[in-house]
């Protein structure tokens, strides 16, 4: 399954499985048409209506937050933490994603992370978050997690989160563009107790 997950830079992910799934598409260089698009929150580096339009088909399902939905067209479904939505045979669980002690991503906004089940594997995309108590209840085979600090967890906090969740593998993101560097990803890898796959954007 790891070979089906592509890091497109910053926090943008594409998963090629039974369906083509994008998460927070931004600055897409080689856009492919999507069956499912997940958007975690309304910050510009995660919610890019122009990039969504590049990959949207007539039957593309978009799952996102209330504040993003108003700017999108097509089959747009609003999710809040705790919701489970099925789209095209794919199960998507919306989970909480927020900061503790920072003002960038308030809990009250109900912004999202996602647990997506693809080809029998549970993939947890954390969104822009800190290490939050709700992560104790996450069960995932693969964790895609921010490591760049400032707006999200840094490498040490991300490693603590992964070591608590105990997935089969982890993929670091949210570095190399606005904040964070490859060194953050490497530090994260050194601190993790599970295999880490540093993807090339």
GROMACS elastic network, one bead per residue, 0.5 to 0.9 nm:
[ bonds ]
;  ai    aj funct       b0    kb
    1     4     6  0.52412   500
    1     5     6  0.70002   500
    1    16     6  0.89349   500
    1    17     6  0.82943   500
    1   118     6  0.84170   500
    1   119     6  0.76775   500
    1   121     6  0.75610   500
    1   142     6  0.89344   500
    2     5     6  0.54050   500
    2     6     6  0.83976   500
    2   142     6  0.81145   500
    2   169     6  0.83974   500
    2   197     6  0.81647   500
    3     6     6  0.75396   500
    3    16     6  0.88197   500
    4    14     6  0.81279   500
    4    15     6  0.56200   500
    4    16     6  0.50725   500
    4    17     6  0.66683   500
    5    13     6  0.70770   500
    5    14     6  0.59400   500
    5    16     6  0.65692   500
    5    17     6  0.88440   500
    5   199     6  0.88339   500
    6    12     6  0.85516   500
    6    13     6  0.56761   500
    6    14     6  0.51171   500
    6    15     6  0.62636   500
    6    16     6  0.81818   500
    6   199     6  0.71607   500
    6   200     6  0.81555   500
    6   201     6  0.76588   500
    7    10     6  0.79268   500
    7    11     6  0.75343   500
    7    12     6  0.61361   500
    7    14     6  0.66579   500
    7    15     6  0.89363   500
    7   171     6  0.87432   500
    7   173     6  0.75612   500
    7   198     6  0.89824   500
    7   199     6  0.60076   500
    7   200     6  0.66756   500
    7   201     6  0.53282   500
    8    11     6  0.74705   500
    8    12     6  0.51562   500
    8    13     6  0.55996   500
    8    14     6  0.71770   500
    8    25     6  0.80719   500
    8    26     6  0.82024   500
    8    27     6  0.83098   500
    8    28     6  0.72332   500
    8    29     6  0.83493   500
    8   199     6  0.88722   500
    8   200     6  0.79176   500
    9    12     6  0.57075   500
    9    13     6  0.77705   500
    9    26     6  0.81870   500
    9    27     6  0.81123   500
    9    28     6  0.87502   500
    9   173     6  0.76494   500
    9   174     6  0.77362   500
    9   175     6  0.79216   500
    9   176     6  0.73804   500
    9   177     6  0.74368   500
    9   200     6  0.80500   500
   10    13     6  0.88003   500
   10    26     6  0.82647   500
   10    45     6  0.80819   500
   10    46     6  0.89976   500
   10   146     6  0.89550   500
   10   173     6  0.60700   500
   10   175     6  0.54969   500
   10   176     6  0.62979   500
   10   177     6  0.57503   500
   10   178     6  0.75778   500
   10   179     6  0.86473   500
   10   201     6  0.82894   500
   11    23     6  0.80105   500
   11    24     6  0.65859   500
   11    25     6  0.78930   500
   11    26     6  0.80040   500
   11    45     6  0.78518   500
   11    46     6  0.70439   500
   11   127     6  0.80762   500
   11   128     6  0.87797   500
   11   145     6  0.88184   500
   11   146     6  0.75960   500
   11   173     6  0.55886   500
   11   175     6  0.78289   500
   12    22     6  0.74579   500
   12    23     6  0.58491   500
   12    24     6  0.50467   500
   12    26     6  0.60412   500
   12    27     6  0.84326   500
   12    28     6  0.84549   500
   12    45     6  0.87824   500
   12    46     6  0.74161   500
   12   173     6  0.82366   500
   12   174     6  0.84366   500
   13    21     6  0.81472   500
   13    22     6  0.56870   500
   13    23     6  0.51071   500
   13    24     6  0.68107   500
   13    25     6  0.67918   500
   14    20     6  0.71414   500
   14    21     6  0.55893   500
   14    23     6  0.63910   500
   14    25     6  0.80802   500
   15    19     6  0.79659   500
   15    20     6  0.59545   500
   15    21     6  0.50279   500
   15    22     6  0.63971   500
   15    23     6  0.83142   500
   15   118     6  0.85500   500
   16    19     6  0.62108   500
   16    21     6  0.64986   500
   16    22     6  0.88769   500
   16   118     6  0.89417   500
   17    20     6  0.62465   500
   17    21     6  0.79063   500
   17   118     6  0.64607   500
   17   119     6  0.66209   500
   18    89     6  0.86779   500
   18    90     6  0.85470   500
   18   118     6  0.74144   500
   18   119     6  0.71336   500
   19    34     6  0.76566   500
   19    35     6  0.57900   500
   19    36     6  0.73373   500
   19    88     6  0.79291   500
   19    89     6  0.88004   500
   19    90     6  0.81004   500
   19   118     6  0.85577   500
   20    32     6  0.81535   500
   20    33     6  0.74131   500
   20    34     6  0.50375   500
   20    35     6  0.52463   500
   20    36     6  0.64609   500
   20    37     6  0.85713   500
   21    34     6  0.58475   500
   21    35     6  0.60923   500
   21    37     6  0.57389   500
   21    38     6  0.76539   500
   22    25     6  0.61021   500
   22    34     6  0.66936   500
   22    35     6  0.83785   500
   22    36     6  0.64464   500
   22    38     6  0.62323   500
   22    39     6  0.84704   500
   22    55     6  0.87697   500
   23    36     6  0.85696   500
   23    37     6  0.58496   500
   23    39     6  0.58882   500
   23    40     6  0.77035   500
   23    46     6  0.83767   500
   23   125     6  0.82357   500
   24    37     6  0.76076   500
   24    38     6  0.62335   500
   24    40     6  0.65360   500
   24    41     6  0.83820   500
   24    45     6  0.78702   500
   24    47     6  0.61224   500
   24    48     6  0.78174   500
   24    52     6  0.87300   500
   24   127     6  0.88472   500
   25    28     6  0.66104   500
   25    37     6  0.80612   500
   25    38     6  0.84708   500
   25    39     6  0.78455   500
   25    45     6  0.84584   500
   25    46     6  0.65800   500
   25    47     6  0.72247   500
   25    48     6  0.68684   500
   25    51     6  0.61841   500
   25    52     6  0.66779   500
   25    55     6  0.89868   500
   26    44     6  0.84295   500
   26    45     6  0.62721   500
   26    46     6  0.63190   500
   26    47     6  0.72221   500
   26    48     6  0.58604   500
   26    49     6  0.89402   500
   26    50     6  0.85767   500
   26    51     6  0.59212   500
   26    52     6  0.81988   500
   27    45     6  0.85522   500
   27    48     6  0.82820   500
   27    51     6  0.68878   500
   28    31     6  0.57236   500
   28    51     6  0.64981   500
   28    54     6  0.85830   500
   31    34     6  0.87284   500
   31    51     6  0.82169   500
   31    54     6  0.66206   500
   31    55     6  0.60647   500
   32    54     6  0.79905   500
   32    55     6  0.57492   500
   32    56     6  0.88970   500
   33    54     6  0.75216   500
   33    56     6  0.60071   500
   33    57     6  0.64709   500
   33    60     6  0.84132   500
   34    37     6  0.66577   500
   34    52     6  0.89661   500
   34    55     6  0.53707   500
   34    56     6  0.59070   500
   34    57     6  0.68825   500
   34    60     6  0.62003   500
   34    61     6  0.84318   500
   35    55     6  0.86893   500
   35    56     6  0.77331   500
   35    57     6  0.74629   500
   35    59     6  0.71103   500
   35    61     6  0.63346   500
   35    62     6  0.86237   500
   35    87     6  0.88755   500
   35    88     6  0.78135   500
   36    56     6  0.85567   500
   36    59     6  0.89341   500
   36    60     6  0.55649   500
   36    62     6  0.58775   500
   36    63     6  0.77572   500
   36    87     6  0.75338   500
   36    88     6  0.81274   500
   36    90     6  0.87154   500
   37    52     6  0.77153   500
   37    55     6  0.86683   500
   37    56     6  0.82244   500
   37    60     6  0.73455   500
   37    61     6  0.62885   500
   37    63     6  0.62911   500
   37    64     6  0.83224   500
   38    61     6  0.85428   500
   38    62     6  0.58850   500
   38    64     6  0.59089   500
   38   114     6  0.80290   500
   39    42     6  0.79298   500
   39    46     6  0.67493   500
   39    47     6  0.62975   500
   39    62     6  0.76187   500
   39    63     6  0.63926   500
   39    65     6  0.72754   500
   39    68     6  0.79603   500
   39   112     6  0.79724   500
   39   113     6  0.87734   500
   40    43     6  0.89309   500
   40    46     6  0.69147   500
   40    47     6  0.77029   500
   40    63     6  0.85767   500
   40    64     6  0.61205   500
   40    65     6  0.68600   500
   40    68     6  0.89676   500
   40    97     6  0.83764   500
   40   111     6  0.61184   500
   40   113     6  0.59393   500
   40   114     6  0.77748   500
   40   126     6  0.88541   500
   40   127     6  0.59734   500
   40   128     6  0.79775   500
   41    44     6  0.87380   500
   41    46     6  0.65067   500
   41    47     6  0.64984   500
   41    64     6  0.71759   500
   41    65     6  0.62309   500
   41    66     6  0.89695   500
   41    67     6  0.77643   500
   41    68     6  0.69246   500
   41   105     6  0.89205   500
   41   109     6  0.89047   500
   41   110     6  0.87440   500
   41   111     6  0.53609   500
   41   112     6  0.64507   500
   41   113     6  0.88827   500
   41   127     6  0.80623   500
   41   128     6  0.83547   500
   42    45     6  0.83122   500
   42    46     6  0.65838   500
   42    47     6  0.51933   500
   42    48     6  0.84771   500
   42    65     6  0.78254   500
   42    67     6  0.66033   500
   42    68     6  0.56289   500
   42   111     6  0.83530   500
   43    46     6  0.55914   500
   43    47     6  0.58383   500
   43    48     6  0.85126   500
   44    47     6  0.50568   500
   44    48     6  0.59484   500
   45    48     6  0.68848   500
   45   178     6  0.87928   500
   47    50     6  0.89769   500
   47    51     6  0.84532   500
   47    52     6  0.82293   500
   47    68     6  0.73049   500
   48    51     6  0.53633   500
   48    52     6  0.63140   500
   48    53     6  0.87348   500
   49    53     6  0.61255   500
   49    54     6  0.87366   500
   49    68     6  0.89444   500
   49    71     6  0.73117   500
   49    72     6  0.68307   500
   50    53     6  0.51673   500
   50    54     6  0.64906   500
   51    54     6  0.51038   500
   51    55     6  0.67911   500
   51    56     6  0.87596   500
   52    55     6  0.54847   500
   52    56     6  0.59747   500
   52    62     6  0.89616   500
   52    72     6  0.85067   500
   53    56     6  0.51308   500
   53    57     6  0.83336   500
   53    72     6  0.86708   500
   53    73     6  0.88659   500
   54    57     6  0.87335   500
   55    60     6  0.84972   500
   56    59     6  0.78954   500
   56    60     6  0.56201   500
   56    61     6  0.83509   500
   56    62     6  0.87006   500
   56    74     6  0.84011   500
   57    60     6  0.50461   500
   57    61     6  0.87006   500
   57    74     6  0.85860   500
   58    61     6  0.87957   500
   58    74     6  0.69384   500
   58    75     6  0.81398   500
   59    74     6  0.77567   500
   59    75     6  0.70370   500
   60    74     6  0.74827   500
   60    75     6  0.65957   500
   60    76     6  0.86898   500
   61    74     6  0.75976   500
   61    75     6  0.51206   500
   61    76     6  0.61363   500
   61    77     6  0.74269   500
   61    87     6  0.68605   500
   61    88     6  0.82780   500
   62    69     6  0.86408   500
   62    72     6  0.86722   500
   62    74     6  0.78767   500
   62    75     6  0.61433   500
   62    77     6  0.60345   500
   62    78     6  0.84272   500
   63    69     6  0.83390   500
   63    75     6  0.86036   500
   63    76     6  0.60023   500
   63    78     6  0.58815   500
   63    79     6  0.65049   500
   63    85     6  0.83873   500
   63    92     6  0.87657   500
   64    67     6  0.83266   500
   64    68     6  0.64482   500
   64    69     6  0.63754   500
   64    76     6  0.74753   500
   64    77     6  0.64514   500
   64    78     6  0.52440   500
   64    79     6  0.57867   500
   64    80     6  0.83408   500
   64   111     6  0.86803   500
   64   112     6  0.79145   500
   65    68     6  0.54798   500
   65    69     6  0.62016   500
   65    77     6  0.82655   500
   65    78     6  0.53248   500
   65    79     6  0.56209   500
   65    80     6  0.67367   500
   65   110     6  0.76456   500
   65   111     6  0.64816   500
   65   112     6  0.73398   500
   66    69     6  0.52330   500
   66    70     6  0.70554   500
   66    77     6  0.87806   500
   66    78     6  0.56263   500
   66    79     6  0.73194   500
   66    80     6  0.82100   500
   66   110     6  0.89138   500
   67    70     6  0.63695   500
   67    71     6  0.80781   500
   68    71     6  0.58114   500
   68    72     6  0.70524   500
   68    78     6  0.86898   500
   69    72     6  0.53709   500
   69    73     6  0.79655   500
   69    76     6  0.64626   500
   69    77     6  0.74958   500
   69    78     6  0.66438   500
   70    73     6  0.80446   500
   72    75     6  0.88929   500
   72    76     6  0.70882   500
   73    76     6  0.66976   500
   77    85     6  0.86396   500
   79    82     6  0.83241   500
   79    83     6  0.60735   500
   79    84     6  0.81316   500
   79    85     6  0.79587   500
   79    93     6  0.89624   500
   79    94     6  0.65611   500
   79   112     6  0.82430   500
   80    83     6  0.57428   500
   80    94     6  0.62850   500
   80    95     6  0.75930   500
   80    96     6  0.82266   500
   80   110     6  0.61815   500
   80   111     6  0.74387   500
   80   112     6  0.72199   500
   81    84     6  0.87755   500
   81    93     6  0.80113   500
   81    96     6  0.52368   500
   81    97     6  0.85077   500
   81   110     6  0.64786   500
   81   111     6  0.76041   500
   81   112     6  0.64930   500
   81   113     6  0.81769   500
   81   114     6  0.89995   500
   82    93     6  0.68611   500
   82    94     6  0.55771   500
   82    95     6  0.57447   500
   82    96     6  0.78233   500
   83    92     6  0.82636   500
   83    93     6  0.59450   500
   83    94     6  0.53531   500
   83    95     6  0.77051   500
   84    91     6  0.69459   500
   84    92     6  0.56448   500
   84    94     6  0.62795   500
   85    90     6  0.82339   500
   85    91     6  0.59400   500
   85    92     6  0.52239   500
   85    93     6  0.64863   500
   85    94     6  0.80628   500
   86    89     6  0.61891   500
   86    90     6  0.54805   500
   86    92     6  0.61379   500
   86    93     6  0.87557   500
   87    90     6  0.52298   500
   87    91     6  0.66180   500
   87    92     6  0.78124   500
   88    91     6  0.84858   500
   90   116     6  0.72312   500
   90   117     6  0.63547   500
   90   118     6  0.66894   500
   91   115     6  0.82058   500
   91   116     6  0.59052   500
   91   117     6  0.55756   500
   91   118     6  0.79413   500
   92   114     6  0.65204   500
   92   115     6  0.57971   500
   92   117     6  0.67185   500
   93   113     6  0.83897   500
   93   114     6  0.55708   500
   93   116     6  0.63951   500
   93   117     6  0.86279   500
   94   112     6  0.61137   500
   94   113     6  0.59793   500
   94   115     6  0.66275   500
   94   116     6  0.87972   500
   95   110     6  0.89555   500
   95   111     6  0.83861   500
   95   112     6  0.56085   500
   95   113     6  0.50083   500
   95   114     6  0.56869   500
   95   115     6  0.73224   500
   95   126     6  0.82799   500
   95   134     6  0.82998   500
   95   138     6  0.88531   500
   96   107     6  0.77730   500
   96   110     6  0.67586   500
   96   111     6  0.64969   500
   96   112     6  0.51769   500
   96   113     6  0.58238   500
   96   114     6  0.83573   500
   96   126     6  0.83924   500
   96   127     6  0.86325   500
   96   129     6  0.84814   500
   96   132     6  0.86466   500
   96   134     6  0.71792   500
   96   135     6  0.86803   500
   97   105     6  0.77592   500
   97   106     6  0.86879   500
   97   107     6  0.72486   500
   97   110     6  0.75674   500
   97   111     6  0.57735   500
   97   113     6  0.53844   500
   97   114     6  0.89987   500
   97   126     6  0.66153   500
   97   127     6  0.58909   500
   97   128     6  0.62053   500
   97   130     6  0.75771   500
   97   132     6  0.79156   500
   97   134     6  0.88760   500
   98   102     6  0.89998   500
   98   104     6  0.82664   500
   98   106     6  0.55843   500
   98   107     6  0.50776   500
   98   108     6  0.86131   500
   98   109     6  0.84089   500
   98   110     6  0.80963   500
   98   111     6  0.69746   500
   98   112     6  0.80016   500
   98   127     6  0.82336   500
   98   128     6  0.65759   500
   98   130     6  0.62500   500
   98   131     6  0.87034   500
   98   132     6  0.75630   500
   98   152     6  0.84951   500
   99   102     6  0.55290   500
   99   103     6  0.69134   500
   99   104     6  0.68443   500
   99   105     6  0.52470   500
   99   106     6  0.59790   500
   99   107     6  0.69182   500
   99   128     6  0.77799   500
   99   129     6  0.52768   500
   99   130     6  0.50320   500
   99   131     6  0.80524   500
   99   132     6  0.78304   500
   99   151     6  0.79030   500
   99   152     6  0.69943   500
   99   153     6  0.85872   500
  100   103     6  0.80034   500
  100   105     6  0.85416   500
  100   106     6  0.79787   500
  100   107     6  0.83444   500
  100   129     6  0.82521   500
  100   130     6  0.62814   500
  100   131     6  0.79795   500
  100   132     6  0.74295   500
  102   105     6  0.73469   500
  102   106     6  0.78521   500
  102   150     6  0.88244   500
  102   151     6  0.76742   500
  102   152     6  0.88758   500
  103   106     6  0.59755   500
  103   151     6  0.87864   500
  104   128     6  0.89872   500
  104   151     6  0.63893   500
  104   152     6  0.87054   500
  105   108     6  0.86412   500
  105   109     6  0.73741   500
  105   111     6  0.75810   500
  105   128     6  0.71817   500
  105   129     6  0.72423   500
  105   151     6  0.79570   500
  105   152     6  0.87252   500
  106   109     6  0.56757   500
  106   110     6  0.78845   500
  106   111     6  0.81197   500
  107   110     6  0.59053   500
  107   111     6  0.73029   500
  108   111     6  0.81366   500
  111   127     6  0.82876   500
  111   128     6  0.86496   500
  112   126     6  0.78036   500
  112   127     6  0.62451   500
  112   128     6  0.81983   500
  112   129     6  0.89873   500
  113   124     6  0.74466   500
  113   125     6  0.56004   500
  113   128     6  0.77980   500
  113   129     6  0.83611   500
  114   123     6  0.79256   500
  114   124     6  0.57540   500
  114   125     6  0.51684   500
  114   126     6  0.65180   500
  114   127     6  0.75714   500
  115   122     6  0.62502   500
  115   123     6  0.53777   500
  115   125     6  0.62593   500
  115   126     6  0.82930   500
  115   138     6  0.84405   500
  115   139     6  0.86867   500
  115   140     6  0.75184   500
  116   121     6  0.80089   500
  116   122     6  0.56541   500
  116   123     6  0.51435   500
  116   124     6  0.64972   500
  116   125     6  0.79735   500
  117   120     6  0.60811   500
  117   121     6  0.53559   500
  117   123     6  0.61601   500
  117   124     6  0.88294   500
  118   121     6  0.52796   500
  118   122     6  0.65509   500
  118   123     6  0.73824   500
  119   122     6  0.85458   500
  121   140     6  0.76289   500
  121   141     6  0.59582   500
  121   142     6  0.76196   500
  122   139     6  0.75273   500
  122   141     6  0.52052   500
  122   142     6  0.65201   500
  122   143     6  0.86291   500
  123   140     6  0.57834   500
  123   141     6  0.60630   500
  123   143     6  0.59478   500
  123   144     6  0.74099   500
  124   138     6  0.80488   500
  124   139     6  0.82287   500
  124   140     6  0.59450   500
  124   141     6  0.78414   500
  124   142     6  0.62041   500
  124   144     6  0.59821   500
  124   145     6  0.81359   500
  125   142     6  0.86198   500
  125   143     6  0.62184   500
  125   145     6  0.63875   500
  126   129     6  0.66676   500
  126   143     6  0.74762   500
  126   144     6  0.62990   500
  126   145     6  0.54529   500
  126   146     6  0.72834   500
  127   144     6  0.85845   500
  127   145     6  0.73444   500
  127   146     6  0.73612   500
  127   152     6  0.87563   500
  128   145     6  0.85388   500
  128   146     6  0.68394   500
  128   151     6  0.71234   500
  128   152     6  0.55199   500
  128   153     6  0.81373   500
  128   174     6  0.83749   500
  129   132     6  0.75583   500
  129   145     6  0.87773   500
  129   146     6  0.76247   500
  129   151     6  0.77435   500
  129   152     6  0.50613   500
  129   153     6  0.64476   500
  130   146     6  0.87160   500
  130   151     6  0.84049   500
  130   152     6  0.53307   500
  130   154     6  0.83991   500
  130   157     6  0.75611   500
  130   158     6  0.79428   500
  130   161     6  0.89303   500
  131   134     6  0.85913   500
  131   135     6  0.72328   500
  131   152     6  0.86523   500
  131   153     6  0.66044   500
  131   157     6  0.63256   500
  131   158     6  0.69195   500
  131   160     6  0.78587   500
  131   161     6  0.59394   500
  132   135     6  0.58201   500
  132   136     6  0.81433   500
  132   161     6  0.83589   500
  133   136     6  0.59063   500
  133   137     6  0.81585   500
  134   137     6  0.57386   500
  134   138     6  0.72276   500
  135   138     6  0.51320   500
  135   139     6  0.86157   500
  135   161     6  0.72424   500
  135   164     6  0.80712   500
  135   165     6  0.69939   500
  136   139     6  0.83930   500
  136   161     6  0.84890   500
  136   164     6  0.69069   500
  136   165     6  0.64943   500
  137   165     6  0.80686   500
  138   165     6  0.64775   500
  139   165     6  0.66685   500
  139   166     6  0.82190   500
  139   167     6  0.74828   500
  140   143     6  0.65675   500
  140   165     6  0.73463   500
  140   166     6  0.78893   500
  140   167     6  0.54705   500
  140   168     6  0.78759   500
  141   166     6  0.81700   500
  141   168     6  0.50128   500
  141   169     6  0.66621   500
  141   170     6  0.85658   500
  142   167     6  0.55005   500
  142   168     6  0.58801   500
  142   170     6  0.54919   500
  142   171     6  0.75792   500
  143   162     6  0.71992   500
  143   165     6  0.85402   500
  143   167     6  0.65625   500
  143   168     6  0.83361   500
  143   169     6  0.65567   500
  143   171     6  0.62010   500
  143   172     6  0.83766   500
  144   169     6  0.88957   500
  144   170     6  0.58622   500
  144   172     6  0.59291   500
  144   173     6  0.67947   500
  145   153     6  0.85472   500
  145   158     6  0.67627   500
  145   161     6  0.89242   500
  145   162     6  0.83691   500
  145   170     6  0.73551   500
  145   171     6  0.62990   500
  145   172     6  0.51251   500
  145   173     6  0.57392   500
  145   174     6  0.76891   500
  146   149     6  0.77446   500
  146   152     6  0.64112   500
  146   153     6  0.62175   500
  146   154     6  0.74066   500
  146   155     6  0.80451   500
  146   158     6  0.68908   500
  146   171     6  0.87056   500
  146   172     6  0.58175   500
  146   175     6  0.73962   500
  147   152     6  0.70602   500
  147   153     6  0.55476   500
  147   156     6  0.80252   500
  147   157     6  0.79005   500
  147   158     6  0.58972   500
  147   159     6  0.84873   500
  147   172     6  0.60765   500
  147   173     6  0.61861   500
  147   174     6  0.60812   500
  147   175     6  0.66384   500
  147   180     6  0.72177   500
  147   181     6  0.89163   500
  147   184     6  0.63466   500
  147   185     6  0.65240   500
  147   188     6  0.71403   500
  148   151     6  0.77980   500
  148   152     6  0.67359   500
  148   153     6  0.67035   500
  148   154     6  0.52431   500
  148   155     6  0.67323   500
  148   172     6  0.88320   500
  148   173     6  0.75537   500
  148   174     6  0.55340   500
  148   176     6  0.80748   500
  148   178     6  0.88873   500
  148   179     6  0.57175   500
  148   181     6  0.68457   500
  148   184     6  0.63135   500
  148   185     6  0.79261   500
  149   155     6  0.71937   500
  149   157     6  0.89319   500
  149   174     6  0.84539   500
  149   175     6  0.84306   500
  149   179     6  0.71932   500
  149   180     6  0.65641   500
  149   184     6  0.86718   500
  150   153     6  0.73890   500
  150   154     6  0.73923   500
  150   179     6  0.73311   500
  150   180     6  0.84288   500
  151   154     6  0.88028   500
  151   179     6  0.84197   500
  152   158     6  0.89805   500
  152   174     6  0.83189   500
  153   156     6  0.77553   500
  153   157     6  0.54543   500
  153   158     6  0.56544   500
  154   157     6  0.54203   500
  154   158     6  0.60486   500
  154   159     6  0.85848   500
  154   180     6  0.84765   500
  154   184     6  0.75334   500
  154   188     6  0.83767   500
  155   158     6  0.51381   500
  155   159     6  0.61173   500
  155   160     6  0.86667   500
  155   172     6  0.87480   500
  155   184     6  0.56483   500
  155   185     6  0.68231   500
  155   186     6  0.85047   500
  155   187     6  0.61920   500
  155   189     6  0.84403   500
  155   191     6  0.81390   500
  156   159     6  0.51953   500
  156   160     6  0.63289   500
  156   161     6  0.87774   500
  156   184     6  0.89237   500
  156   187     6  0.76593   500
  156   188     6  0.63135   500
  156   191     6  0.69995   500
  156   192     6  0.88661   500
  157   160     6  0.50568   500
  157   161     6  0.62896   500
  157   162     6  0.87539   500
  157   188     6  0.86924   500
  158   161     6  0.50440   500
  158   162     6  0.62647   500
  158   163     6  0.85763   500
  158   172     6  0.85238   500
  158   188     6  0.69875   500
  158   192     6  0.86292   500
  159   162     6  0.50939   500
  159   163     6  0.60069   500
  159   164     6  0.84845   500
  159   187     6  0.89210   500
  159   188     6  0.56743   500
  159   189     6  0.77225   500
  159   190     6  0.87322   500
  159   191     6  0.58019   500
  159   192     6  0.51001   500
  159   193     6  0.80460   500
  160   163     6  0.51109   500
  160   164     6  0.61647   500
  160   165     6  0.87180   500
  160   191     6  0.80913   500
  160   192     6  0.75318   500
  161   164     6  0.51528   500
  161   165     6  0.62582   500
  161   166     6  0.85478   500
  162   165     6  0.50712   500
  162   166     6  0.58345   500
  162   167     6  0.69621   500
  162   169     6  0.87685   500
  162   170     6  0.72468   500
  162   192     6  0.69113   500
  162   193     6  0.79627   500
  162   194     6  0.78103   500
  163   166     6  0.51788   500
  163   167     6  0.79840   500
  163   191     6  0.88282   500
  163   192     6  0.62660   500
  163   193     6  0.59212   500
  163   194     6  0.72270   500
  164   167     6  0.87530   500
  166   169     6  0.82236   500
  166   193     6  0.80313   500
  166   194     6  0.70729   500
  167   170     6  0.70550   500
  167   194     6  0.70873   500
  167   195     6  0.89305   500
  168   194     6  0.64158   500
  168   195     6  0.69887   500
  169   194     6  0.57161   500
  169   196     6  0.57002   500
  169   197     6  0.72792   500
  170   189     6  0.86824   500
  170   192     6  0.85331   500
  170   194     6  0.71044   500
  170   195     6  0.64580   500
  170   197     6  0.62684   500
  170   198     6  0.85560   500
  171   185     6  0.87751   500
  171   189     6  0.89920   500
  171   195     6  0.88953   500
  171   196     6  0.58333   500
  171   197     6  0.51933   500
  171   198     6  0.59845   500
  171   199     6  0.72749   500
  172   175     6  0.80977   500
  172   184     6  0.87696   500
  172   185     6  0.59022   500
  172   186     6  0.89921   500
  172   188     6  0.75979   500
  172   189     6  0.83285   500
  172   196     6  0.77291   500
  172   197     6  0.75060   500
  172   198     6  0.63510   500
  172   199     6  0.79665   500
  173   176     6  0.84602   500
  173   185     6  0.76886   500
  173   198     6  0.84859   500
  173   199     6  0.86398   500
  174   177     6  0.76655   500
  174   178     6  0.81379   500
  174   179     6  0.72717   500
  174   180     6  0.70149   500
  174   181     6  0.88844   500
  175   178     6  0.70031   500
  175   179     6  0.54669   500
  175   181     6  0.52172   500
  175   182     6  0.69583   500
  175   184     6  0.75291   500
  175   185     6  0.76894   500
  176   179     6  0.62951   500
  176   180     6  0.54482   500
  176   182     6  0.64356   500
  177   180     6  0.71256   500
  177   181     6  0.78629   500
  180   183     6  0.79431   500
  180   184     6  0.62466   500
  180   185     6  0.83820   500
  181   184     6  0.53428   500
  181   185     6  0.69598   500
  181   186     6  0.89587   500
  182   185     6  0.50381   500
  182   186     6  0.62516   500
  182   187     6  0.86122   500
  182   198     6  0.88374   500
  183   187     6  0.60454   500
  183   188     6  0.84599   500
  184   187     6  0.50889   500
  184   188     6  0.61185   500
  184   189     6  0.85888   500
  185   188     6  0.50432   500
  185   189     6  0.62050   500
  185   190     6  0.87706   500
  185   198     6  0.69928   500
  186   190     6  0.63023   500
  186   191     6  0.87774   500
  186   198     6  0.79483   500
  187   190     6  0.51251   500
  187   191     6  0.63817   500
  187   192     6  0.87747   500
  188   191     6  0.52387   500
  188   192     6  0.61944   500
  188   196     6  0.82942   500
  189   192     6  0.53645   500
  189   193     6  0.84321   500
  189   194     6  0.85108   500
  189   195     6  0.77484   500
  189   196     6  0.55618   500
  189   197     6  0.80875   500
  189   198     6  0.81423   500
  190   193     6  0.82508   500
  190   196     6  0.87241   500
  192   195     6  0.73406   500
  192   196     6  0.73113   500
  193   196     6  0.87508   500
